Amino acid sequence: MGGYQSVYDIYSISMWLIGLVAAFLVVRTGRDIYAAMSDEDLGLKGAIKKVKKRIAAAVVAVTIEGLVTFFRQFYQ
C-alpha cells in the first residue's frame, strides 16, 4: 500500500460501519415485524404497513453497501 495506508484504513473502517448499520437495520426490521405480528389485530399486512419506513431504510442500506463493494472490486 505504501503511502496510502491511512486512506485504506479510513476506507476499511467506513466499510465496517456501513456493514454494521445495514446489519442493524435488517435485524431491527425483523424484530419489529415479529413484534407487530404478535399483535392479533394487525396480522402480516398490518405489520408490514407499520414498519414500512424501516423496511425501506434497510433496503437502501443494503443496496448502498452492495454498490460500494461492487465498485471497489470493479476498480481494484
C-alpha positions in Angstrom: 0.0 0.0 0.0 2.9 2.4 0.6 1.8 5.9 1.4 -1.9 5.1 1.1 -2.2 3.1 4.3 -4.2 5.8 6.1 -6.6 6.1 3.2 -7.1 2.3 3.2 -7.6 2.3 7.0 -10.3 5.0 6.6 -12.0 3.1 3.8 -11.8 -0.2 5.8 -13.4 1.5 8.9 -16.1 3.1 6.8 -17.0 -0.2 5.1 -17.3 -1.9 8.6 -19.6 0.9 9.7 -21.8 0.7 6.6 -22.0 -3.1 7.1 -22.9 -2.7 10.8 -25.6 -0.2 10.0 -27.1 -2.4 7.4 -27.0 -5.4 9.6 -28.5 -3.5 12.5 -31.4 -2.2 10.3 -32.1 -5.7 8.9 -32.2 -7.2 12.4 -34.2 -4.4 13.8 -36.7 -4.6 11.0 -37.1 -8.3 11.5 -37.6 -7.8 15.2 -40.2 -5.1 14.6 -42.2 -7.2 12.2 -42.1 -10.1 14.7 -43.3 -7.8 17.5 -46.1 -6.3 15.2 -47.2 -9.8 14.1 -47.6 -10.9 17.7 -50.4 -8.3 17.9 -53.5 -10.3 16.9 -55.3 -7.3 15.3 -52.6 -6.5 12.8 -51.6 -9.7 11.0 -48.8 -9.7 8.4 -50.2 -6.9 6.2 -50.6 -4.6 9.2 -47.2 -5.5 10.5 -45.5 -4.7 7.2 -47.5 -1.4 6.9 -46.4 -0.5 10.4 -42.7 -0.9 9.7 -42.7 0.2 6.1 -40.2 3.1 6.6 -37.8 0.8 8.4 -38.0 -1.8 5.6 -37.2 1.0 3.1 -34.2 2.1 5.2 -32.9 -1.4 5.4 -33.2 -1.9 1.7 -31.4 1.4 1.0 -28.6 0.5 3.4 -28.1 -3.0 2.0 -28.1 -1.6 -1.6 -25.6 1.1 -0.8 -23.3 -1.5 0.9 -23.6 -3.7 -2.2 -22.9 -0.9 -4.6 -19.8 0.3 -2.7 -18.5 -3.3 -2.5 -19.2 -3.8 -6.2 -17.4 -0.6 -7.3 -14.4 -1.4 -5.0 -14.0 -4.8 -6.5 -14.6 -3.5 -10.1 -11.9 -0.8 -9.8 -9.3 -2.8 -7.9 
